[in-house]
Amino acid sequence: MSTITLALEQAITSLIAEGKEPSVALIKARLTEPLPMPLIIKALQAWKKNAKVPKIERTEPSISNEERIKQLEQHVADLTARLTQLENVNH
């Protein structure tokens, strides 16, 4: 089970144990680490429908090819500058 799913389940379970009706605001307040509202809403809706929180995985935002190329070009430029500097020191 993912840490996000576990955190959401624990928040909902603790609210129920206190006799409170889980809501987006109450769940958000119980979380130790902030989560996007759509995830909290999705979890609450699933819990209300099935009494179960769906498995939610954290995904890393992917960068565009343009951004990746830009980063690689900068890295090559930095390495080229270092190489030139090292060659000048040794001569």
N, C-alpha and C positions, 0 to 999 in steps of 0.2 A: 504494500500500500504506500502511496506517495506521501510525503510529508505534508503537502497541501491538503490532500484528502483527509489525512489524520487530524490535522489542525481544525479543519471545518467540522469534522465529526465530533471532536472533543468540545468545541464551542457549543454546538447544538445540544450535545448530551448534557453538558453542565447547565445550560439554560433550562432544559426539561427537568433536571434533578431539582432545580430551584422552583419548579412550578411555573416557569415563565414560558410564554409562547415565543419560539424563535422568530426573529425578524432580521432583516438585513442589517439594521443599525445595531441590534444587540449582538449579532454574530461578529460584525466588524469590530465592535468594542472588545470582544473576548479574544480576538486573534493577537498573537504576540508579534506577528510580522504582517505588514499591510498586504492585502491582496486586491486586485482589481474588482470593482463592484460587479461587473458581469459574471465573474466566477462565483462570488458569494450568492448572487441571485440565482444562478444555475443550480448551485448546491442546495439552496433553500427550496426551490421549486421541486427538485428531484426528491428531496427528503419528504416534502409534503405529499408527493404523489406515491412514493414507494417506501417511505420511512428508511431511506438509504441515501447516502451521499455518493454521487458517481465518482469514479476514479478520475482525478484531475492531475495532470503532469505539468511541470514547469517547462516551458519551451524558451529557448534562447532566441532572441530576435535575429534573423539572418540579415546580413548586410547585402546590399545590391552589388552586382558585378562591378559597376562603376566605382563604388566606394572601395571595394576590395582592390581593384587595379590601382586606384589612387594611393592606398596604403602601401601596396607593394612597390610602386614607383618611388614613393618617399623613402622606403626602406633601402632600395637600391641606391638612391642618391646619397643617403646617409653612409652606407657602406663604402661607396665610391670615394666620398670625402675622407673617410677614415683611412682608407687604403692609400690615398694620395698623401695624406699627412704622415703616415708611417713610412712611406717611400722617401719622403723629403727628409725625415729624421735620420734615416740610415745612410743618406748620401753625403 
